[in-house]
Amino acid sequence: MSGFDVHRAGARRSRFRLFLLAAGTALLLAAGMLIAQNLGVFTRDAVAGDHMLVSGQAVPDPDSEKPVSLVAAEHAMFTGPATRPDVRRMDVTVRRGQTFASVLSKAGSNRTDAARAIAALDSLYPANLLRAGQALTLYFETGDEPSKTRLAGLSFRPDPERTLTVSRNARGHFHAREATTNLTREVVRVTGEVSSSLYLSTIELGATDRVVFELANILGFAVDFRTVQPGDPFDVVFERFVNGRGETVRTGDIFYVMFDGRGAPLEYFRYETEDGEAGYYTAEGESARRLLMRMPINGARISSSFGMRFHPVLARNRPHNGTDFAAPRGTPIMATGAGIVERANRFGSFGNYIRIRHANGYQTAYAHLRGFARGIRSGVRVRQGQIIGYVGTTGRSTGPHLHYEVHLNGRPTNPMSLNLPTGRHLTRDELTLFTPARDKLIGIRDQAPLALKSPSAGAAVSARFRSDA
Ligand SMILES: [Zn+2]
């Protein structure tokens, strides 16, 4: 587990120091109630050993970072292609006669959460100001089980200049904040060598958690993050939106990525094809995506790999046709590629079992599941990265783990050593459009200021901890 996971404690400490710096600046700039409250939360969480990003705005407004379940996301970030967190967004319009409380409970919030969210909002926006026609965006944490759905927050624009956001922090408290809407877009660059981890190195140079999350998504098909070494060069160019106070309110797209670790150097350019599909391509127009992702779960440890092994239950040597991932019961399992579910049911010693048929003669199988995600049954089409089930220990199994198999033309193959076909290669016609777009991005990259040295960089550090927190 080199590269990303091993230095997490150091990352926490270092981020905590950065945070103290940022908090000091923030205190000088504004000693508002909200900041003071957040500070208390941050400090306690950090001392308790939780990651400090647990606190604060988990559910930002449209002008802020996308909702991300940061604990899970950050833990998983570089152990595999990251999954989308389970936050459900719901857009509603207030109707005549409705109140905040009735809108929230109609949408599925319990009364206590609704009351707390409304109370948090009161100083910025008393509930009796709400009028019919007001659009609201509600966020619900869906957890890993439908019954655990709960209100995570809401956001809305009472007028064109203001966006108000209420969000739940890790301890269940709701906080409200106000965001300005006059944003300046800038393209910045984060480049250097991996120090302790790619995650920490990019963050220290001014990337946000969301940028790193996206970065992991882009590189995750080609890079085994356990092999990343200190000294590996990286280069990332992305856009961000800065408000009048010089704070990064949100980050946008990553335009360019370079990473030179083990294996051939990787370089990807963002490109939107004429059919409107945005993706990342090598300089030659080959998609960064692969037919299958490397791993079906985030943050897991490989507990038994492909090949001969001593079977713990049968107590004898037998071939192991798959890879076992040790992970806590209930950990979401993703379909590693798009395809059609061939079976999703009980299957002998495999327990609860899913098999998916993909393009090019590939099949994947997932065994010992605790249960299936909603709607997963034979004949259903699934997307790459879609959650299909949860880790369990059904069938012949000694503890919670996922047994994962990849078959090519009916024969088991080692998923960790597959040289998988890419998702897409730009055609000759597409390349005539791609090539100048790529060269333009190279120019943008070469002119982009470093994220910490751009005109707005002074406030960016403290802003990062407010918007990402
Ligand atoms: Zn196994």
Residues whose N, C-alpha, C, O or C-beta is under 5 A from the ligand:
A	BS01	ZN	G322 T323 D324 H403
